Amino acid sequence: MFGIERLHMLQNLYLKNYALIDKINLSFGNGLTIITGETGAGKSILLGGLELIRGKRAQQGLLKDMSQKSIVEAGFAIAPYHLESLFEAEDIDFEPETIIRRELLPNGKSRAFINDSPARLETLSRLSEQLLDIHSQHQTLELNQKSFQFELLDAVAGNAKVLNTYKNIYKRFLELKKSLQELSVKLMYAEKELDYKKFQLDELQEFKLDDIDYDFLEQQVKKIDHQEVINRVLNEAIQKLDDENLGILPQIIALKSAFNKISSYSDKFQQLSQRFESLHWEIQDVVDEINRQIEGDAFNPAEQERLQNQYAAINKLLLKHQVLSLDDLIHLRDKLLVDVTDLSSLQEQISETESQLQKVEKELLETAHKIHQNREKAIPKLIRQIEELLQELSMEHTQLKITLTPAKDFLPNGQDELQFQISSDKGQHFGDLKRIASGGELSRLMLAVKTVLSKYKKLPTLIFDEIDTGISGEVAQNMADVLKKLSQNMQVIVITHLPQIAVKGDTHFKVFKTTDKGVNTQVKLLSDEERVYEIAEMLEGKPPSDSALQHARHLLGS
């Protein structure tokens, strides 16, 4: 049991221009809220509005006045339910008093808002799962869902804390498994390409690329390739510059000597003498440089062949690897070196990841075992509590069987497979829960389950839609007692035709139609005396007799 006051999550429901409703604004309180009304009065309209709050897509024709928009709005007090993480995950501002609103527009479109911020219907659905839980006779039995079965068993087992620990370890377990798989795939491809990459790397390393000046090598090879032309030009230049008889240099020297003799006769001659002096040494320097080139360009055959082969080999590598420069080849070589080295690094990473995975798997196994043990201990307790409630609901021959078996793999909530089975009559074999045929039995079973669950876990507002159909007498009275007991732990809203249930309500609304200005569905919060009249009508019909009114007062305890 919770050591807290009863909680009421749904605070109010506002509907405007919706179906047959002009405008209503209902306020809900703690405990058990009863909604009654004649068939066709519009009780289903209220549920339809709540379904819109839960993210259901709007149908056409829901606007009472087609020229105006329809508004359905519900306010919830959610502070005690610790939903901050859900709001954060959905990127919504958290408010302790949260308002969900749907607007249906005349053009057929609809809009959704959470705390006045636009929201997607998927977001409404995820949030409202924590706020509203609607059950009707024809609803698929939630108890058939494994997730709900585990939720029920784990609540009784007190597994919340250990499950949270397990989920954190399980998340790490999945991350390591994924990482190991990715590393293994990477290693597989790396091993396939390793030999080829090693060959490429050896080939590039053989050239000692860092010691090569490609531009200088290219110049040298060009000189070798055009040596004949170069030699001819250089020799012709020496001949024209330095020939004893016709060379430019001897003639400049002679002219320099001549002008030197007459330089003292005129400043102009002095200047010309100096210019011939400069020409002499400039041409002499050119001659010396040409001679050095002639002597230096004399490649021996072996060196010439080495340079040409090196140049050709590098160009072949450039073409082979489809790169443009020696720097690109060096970059490729370095990358290949990293790739080849990474293979051993990958193997080390895999080994380390496997070691971590084994450690985490051990922790996961230990935690799963604790969860399993808690579940095993809780099963008899859960069965006993549900069966006791079923007896109160006149299903005294119904028995429940819960089987827990180890799963082969780790699951998101442990390492167990779970099976709920039921036997509805004495001597009948246990079978799947779907074997309960009648809607009344389905409703009573779910009522018992929710009552048990409410003792161990905060539940959303629980709404039962005519789950009392087909029952009467003692069964109806027992169901009323169980609903009252359930409402001691949570907010419960019941739409009912049975006076035995209606008298148990802490709050009582009546749904009815008026026809003054067209058909209009209205909802009224009944006073004590109005409740007496309503219960009397439920007992006897209209108009109720004095004895029916007296009986109603007796049932209400007034």
N, C-alpha and C positions, 0 to 999 in steps of 0.2 A: 504494500500500500504506500502511496505517496504521503510524505509528511507535510502536505500543503493543503490549502483550501481548494475547494472544487474550482475548476477552471472553466471559463466560457470563452471560447475562441471567437465564434461568430457573434459580433455585437449588434450589427444591424443589416437590414436588406432593404434597398430602395429600388423601386421599379416605377418607370414613367413611360406612358405610351407603349406599353408592352402587352401584346396579345389582347385580352379583354380588360386590361387594367389601365385606368387613366393615370392614377398615381397612388402608390402606397409607400409607407416607410415603417418598417417593423423593427422593434428593438428586442433583442434576445438576452436572457440572463442565464444564471447558473442552473444546473440540474436538468430536469425533464420538462421539455416544452411540447405541448400537445397541439396538433392542428386537426380540426374536424370540419365537416361540411358535407352537404349532400353531394351525391355523385353528379359530376358535371358542373359543380360550382366553380371550379378553377384551381383546385389544390395542385394539380399537375403543372399549372402555370408557374407556381412558386419554384417547383423543382426544376422547371425548364430554365428559369432565370439563374438558379444556382449552377446548373450545367453550363451555362454561358460563362459564369465566373470561373468554372473549372477548365475553360479553354475550348469547349465544344464549338464547332462551326455553326454559325447562325443560319437558320432556314429562312426561306422567303415567306412573306406574309405575316411576320411577327409584329409589324407596326400597326397599332390601333388606328392612328391618324397617319395616313400615308404621306402627308405633307410635312410631318414633323419627325425628328429623330427620336429613337427609343433609347432610354438609359437604364442599364441594370448595374447597380453598385452595391458592393458588400464591404463592410468594415470588420476587421479582425484584430483582436488583441493577441499578439504573438510573442511578447517579451519572454514568457516562461518557457518557450519551446525551442530556444537556441537555434534559430534559423539563419543566423548571420552568415555562415559559410555558404548557404544556398544563395542568398542575395548577392554575395560577393562573386560566386561562380557565374551568376546570370547578369552581373554588372548592373545591379539595381541598388539604389540607395535604401538602406535598411531603416525602417521606422517601426517602433514598438506597436503603434497602431497603424496597421497597413490597410490601404483602401485599394480594392480591385474594381475597375469599372469597364463595362463594355458599352459601346455606342453603336447602334444600328442605324444606318443612314437611309433616307428615302431612295437613294440610287442603288440600293442593294449591297453597298459596301459596309464594312464594320471596322471599328477601331477598338484597341484594347489598351488599358493604362494600368500601371501599378504605381501607386503614390504619385499620380499625375504625370508619370513618365511613360511614353509610348512603349509598348511591349508586344512581343510576338505571342501567338497563341500557344506555341510550344513552351514558352516561358511560363505562361499562365498555368498550363497543364502541370508542369513540374512543381510549381509553387503550391498550387491548389491541392495536389496530392497530400501535402502536409497539413492542409487546412480543413478539407471537407471529405467525408467518407459517406457516400450515398448508397443505400442498399434497398433493393426491391425484390419481390418474389421471383421475378423473371431474370434477375441479374445472374451472370455466370458466377458460380460459387468461388469466391476468392480463396477459400481453403484448398481448392485443387491446385493452386499455384505453389510451386516448391518454395519460391522466395517468401511467401507469406507463412508457409509451414515452418520454415527455419526461423522467421521473425518471431513467431509464437513460441516455439520451443526455446530459442535463445533468451527470450524475455524471461521465461520462467526459470531458466538455468542461470540467469544473472551473468550472461556471457558478454555484456556490452564492452567492458574494459579489455578483456582478453581478445575479443574479436577485433577491437581497434588495433591492438598490438599486432595481431596476426595479419591484418590488412596492410599495415606498414611494412612488415617483413615480406609479405607476399608481393607487394609492389617492388621492393628491392630485388626479390627473387626473379620476377619477370624481367626487370631491367638487366640483370646479370645474364639471364638466359638469352635475351635478345642481343646483348653485347657479344656474348660468346659465339652466337650464331653468325653475327656479322664478321667477327674476327676470323672465324673458321672459313667462311666463304672467301674472305679477302686472302687468307693464306692459300686456299686452294688455287685461286687465280694467280697468285704470286708464284706459287710453285710451278704452275704450268708455263709461265713466262720467264722463269728464273734462268734457264739455260740460255735462252736467246738474249736476255738482258746482260748476262755475264759475258757472252760473246761480244756484244756491242761495247760493253764497258772495257773489256780487254783491248779491243781494237782501238778505242779512243785513247786509253791510257798509254798504249804503245808509242803514240806520237809525241808524248810529252808536250801537250798543247800550250802549257803555260810558258814554255821556253821559246816559242816560235813567234817571230814578228812577221805576220802575214804580209804586210805592206812592203817590208824590205825584201822578203822572199820573192814577192811578185815582181819587184823591180829587177832583182838579180836574174830571174828567169827571162824577163823581157830582154835584158842585156845579152844573155846567152843566145836567145833566139834570133837576135839582130846583130850579132857580133861582127859579121862580115861588113855590114853597112857602117857600123860604128868605127871599125878599124880603118876603113877607107876614108871616112870623113876626118878622123883624127890625123892620119898620116898626111892627107892632102893639106890639112891646116898647118901642120908642122913645116911641110915643104914650102908653103906659101909665106909662112911667117919667118922661118929661120934658115932659108936657103942662103949659102954664102954669096951667091951672085945675084939672085933675084928676090930673096926674102925681104919681107917688109921690115923685120927687125934690124938687119945690117944697114938698110937704107936710112932708117930712123936714127941709128947711131951716127951715121955719117953726117946727116943733116944737123943733128944735135952738136956735133964737133964743129961744123962750119959756123953755125950761128953763135956758138960759144966764142969763136975768134972775133966776131964783130959786135958782140954784146956790149962792149964798152963804148961803142960809137953812138949808141942811141938807146933810150929807154924801151922803145918798141922792140929793138933787136934783143934786148935783155929779156923782155917778156916772152918773146918767141923762143928764145934759147931755153927758158925755164919750162915752157910747154912741151918742147921736144924732149927735155929731160924727163918730164912726167910720162909722156907717151912711151919713151924708152922703157921705163920700169913697169908701166901697165902692160905693155905687150910682152915684156920679158916674163911677167907673172902669168899671163895667159899661156905662153909657151911652156913654162914650168908645169902648170896645171894639166895641160894636154899631155905632156910627157908622163906625168904621174898616172893619168888615166890609162895611157897606153900600157904602162908597166903593171898597174893594178888590175886591169881587166883581163889579164892573161889567166883565164881559168884553166887548170889542168883538167884532163878528160874525166877523172874520177870525181872531182868536186862538181864539175858541170853536170854529170849524170846524177849525182846525189841530190843537187838542188832541184833539177827537173823532176826527178822521181818524187821528191817530197812535195813539191808544188802540185803535181798531178794527183797524188794520193789524197791531199787535203781537199782539193776540188772535187774529187770523187766522193769523199765523205760528206761534203756540203750538199752535193746532189742526192746522195743516198738518203740522208736524213732530212732533206728538203728544208734546209736552213740557209741563211744568207751570209753569215759571217763566222769567223773563228770564235768570237765570243758566244755565239749560239751553240757551237759545238762544245765549248767548255761548260756551258750551262747544262746541256744535255748530258754530258759526262757526269757532272756532279749529281744530277737527278737520278741517273742510273745507279750511281754509287749509293745514294740514299735508298733507292728501291731494293737493291741487293742487300744492303745492310738491314733494311726494315724486315726482311724475312726472319732473321734471327730475333729481331725485336718483337715481331708478331708472335713468334713461338713463345717468347717470354710473357707477353701480354696474355696469351691464351692460357698459359700455365697459371699465371696469377689470378685470372678470372675464374678458372676452374676451382682454384683453391678457395676463393671468396664464395663461389657458388655452393661448394660443399659445406662451408661454415653456415651460410644463410639457410641452406636446405635443412641442416640439423636443427637450427633454431625454429624453422617453420614446422618441422615435424614435431618438436617438443610442444610448441604452442597449439598445434592442431590436436595433439593428444589431450591437452588440458581442456580444449573446447569439447572434444568427444566425451571425456569423462563427465564434464558438467552436464552435457546433454543426456547422457545415459542416466544420471542420477535424477534429472528433471522429468524424464518421461513418465514414470509412475505417478508423480505429483500432478502433472498436466492432465493425464488421463483421468485421475480421480476427480479433479476439480470440474472438468468438462462433464463427466458422467453424472456427477452430483447435480449439476445445473440441468442436465437433460432430464433427470428424474423429476425435478421440480416442474419441468415443462412437459410432463406426461409422456416422456420418451424413455421410460424406466427400463425397457428391454434393450435399448441401444447401447452397444459397447464400442469402444474405440481401441484400435491397435496401432501403435507407432513403432516402426522398425528402423533402426539405425545401422547401416552397414558401411564398412570402410570403402572409400573410393580409391581407385588406382592412382589417380593424379591429385595434385593439390588444386583445390577449387577456391574461388574468391572468398568463401566464408568458412573454409576448413577443409577437412578431408573425409567428409561423410556423405553418403547417399541416404535420403530420408523418404520413408513411405508411410502415409497415413491411410489406414483401412478402417472400415466400419462394418458392424453387424447390427442390423436394425431389429431383428427378431431372435428370440431364443432358439438356439440350435442351428441358426443360419451361419454359413461360412462367412469369414471376413472377406470383404471385397473393396473395390475402389469407392471413394466417397461419392462418385457419380451414381452409385447404385441407390442412393436415397432418391426416391422418385418424386414425392410430392413437394410442391412449393412450400407448404407449411412446415414440413420437416427441415427443408433446407434453411428456411428462415430461423427456425428455432435453434438449429445447430450453430448457425453463424452468430446468433444472439448469445449463445452460451460461450462461444469462442471469444467474442469481443469482450464479454464480461470478465472472463479470466484475464485476457490480455490487458485490460484497463487497470488491473491491480498492479501490474509490473512496468507499465510503460505509458507515457503521455501519448494519448491518441488525439487525432483531429476530431472536430465536431462530427458526431455520428448521426446520420439521418436515416430513419427507417420509413419506407414508403409502403404502407398497408401490408406489413409482414404478417398481420393478424388475419388475413383473409382465410376463410375455411376453418377457423377454430372458434370455439365458444366454451361456455361453462367453466369448468375447473381449469382447463388448459389456458383459457383466456386470462383467468385470474392469476395463474402461476406466471404467465408471460408478463403480466403487468407488474408483478412483484420483482421479477428479474430485471425488467427495464428500469424500475425504480432503483434497484440495487446498483445497476450499471451507472445510472446518472449521479450516484454519489461520488464517483471518481472522475466524471467527465461531463461535457455538455452533450445531451441527447435530444434530438428532435424526432417526434413520431407523428406520422400521418395515420390516423386510425378511424375505424367505424365502431370500435368496441367501447362501451361505457366503462367496462372494468379497467381498461388501460387509460381512458381519458381522465378518470377521477384521480389518477396518480400524478398528474402533471403539476409542476410548480408554476407553470404559466400555460394559459390556454387561449389559442387563437381560433376564431371561426371564419371560414371562407364562405362567402355567399354572393349571389348575383342580385343586382338591381336592374330595373328596366325603365326608370324614369326618363332618362335621356339616352336611350339606347342601352344595349346590354353592357353592363359594367361589373367586373369582379372586384369585390372589396374584401378586406381582411380586418377583423375587429378583435382587439384584446378584450376578453370577457371579464366582467366583474364577477364577484362571488355569486351574486344572485343570477346573473346571466348564465353562469356555468351550471347552476342548478337546472335552469330551464333547458339548456342545451343537452345535459346528461339525460334529463327526463325524456326529451324528444328522441334521443338515441335508444332509450329503453323501450319506448312505446309508440313513437311516431307523433305526428301533429294532429290535433293539439294534445299535449300531454295531460293526463288526468291528475287529480289531486294525489292519488296513490303513487303515480309515477314520480311526481314532484317530491313526495315524501321519501320515496325510495332513493331518489337522486341525492337528497340532502343527507340521507343516512350514509350513502356511499362516499360522499364528500366529507363526511364527518362533521357536518354543520347542523 
